[in-house]
Amino acid sequence: MTSPEPVESRTQTRTQGRTAQSATLAEIAREAGVSAPTVSKVLNGRADVAPATRSRVEDLLRAHGYRRRRTEATRSPLIDLVFHELESAWAMEVIRGVENVARDAGLSVVLSESAGRLTPGRTWADQVAARRPHGVILVLSGLDEPQRALLTSRSIPFVVMDPAGDPGADVPSIGATNWQGGLAATRHLIELGHRRIGAISGPSQMMCSRARIDGYRAALETAGLPVDPALIATGDFHHEAGYRRGLELLRRPDRPTAVFAGNDLQALGLYEAARELGLRIPEDLSVVGFDDLPVAPWVGPPLTTVRQPLTEMAEAAAKLVLDLGRDEGTEAATRVELATSLVVRSSTAGPAE
């Protein structure tokens, strides 16, 4: 029978564990030329540290691979939700989904916007580190390496929803089958008999936009139809872009008889352009959107669109970030795509004879 470990030995083991952690922080403090309490202030997101000092300490924390133990941090009852732009019904569907999960978990949601940038500013990252939320969800945004390192060092999990670019194999993300949606939208128009089908894309730097247009191209090519670059206009997922790019397409002498508008907001702008030019939908022009926003069934005529399950995507992102915070996330579950589906309404019909 093994004799019990002496009390002195157990105490020494615990002390050595604390010393190893303290030595790491002490080494960081020495290399940065600051005191250990200053390093602690940086770790805790305190504002009373000079920017140059904070940057120097953060660089050393990253270099040492320091990661705060979850038990060290007292988390605020918050989820941070970050949009690159916060101004449409699309965003409201995402907020609703995150709120559903946060409410059930007894948490509140902090909203912020990166003013159109695809990564939030450094000030934002410092504020999040100071808040210590349960997690961060970034929508159509991402993080640069220093921001990722900052959140990782504070054990703040993050998930990207509908990533603008490739988030990286190690970044958890929730998306939708954008390519399949673009394919289904265009195939629907082809099956109705359309042969000159235009498209209004979203921003070229956004992965979801490129995927939808790639699906559009694939449908045309599969049907043996040419892909005419002159019929593909670049928008920005806003109503105004749908209107302006729509006017350009519809004023062509060889105008398209149908347009895949890339998203619902651009489809509504295209509706306005068609009315201005005296074109009837769907008699003279068929229109397909993408998203299936709540307004889609109520416009005149009701919009045929590809349903992107925005609320469900947001709920999945919120559940994933909370699971990661509880160490329940797995590598297999960090890249998730939810299915899109075509919703046929009254804005599409066969081309006029």
Salt bridges, closest charged atoms under 4 A:
GLU31 OE2 - HIS64 NE2 3.19
ASP48 OD2 - LYS41 NZ 3.33
ASP48 OD2 - ARG46 NH2 2.93
GLU58 OE2 - ARG122 NH2 3.91
GLU58 OE2 - ARG154 NH2 2.87
ASP59 OD1 - ARG62 NH2 2.20
ASP80 OD2 - ARG131 NH2 2.49
GLU85 OE1 - HIS84 NE2 3.74
GLU85 OE1 - HIS238 NE2 2.91
GLU87 OE2 - HIS238 ND1 3.21
GLU93 OE2 - ARG96 NH1 2.50
ASP126 OD1 - ARG122 NE 3.24
GLU145 OE2 - ARG148 NH1 3.20
ASP170 OD2 - ARG148 NH2 2.63
ASP214 OD1 - ARG217 NH1 3.29
ASP228 OD2 - ARG196 NH1 3.90
GLU240 OE2 - ARG244 NE 2.69
GLU248 OE2 - ARG245 NH2 2.81
ASP254 OD2 - ARG196 NH2 3.20
ASP254 OD1 - ARG252 NE 3.24
GLU272 OE1 - HIS239 NE2 3.34
GLU276 OE2 - ARG251 NH2 3.99
ASP284 OD2 - ARG280 NE 3.06
ASP292 OD1 - ARG345 NH2 2.98
GLU312 OE2 - ARG307 NH2 2.99
ASP323 OD1 - ARG326 NH2 2.80
ASP327 OD1 - ARG70 NE 3.07
GLU328 OE2 - ARG326 NE 3.60
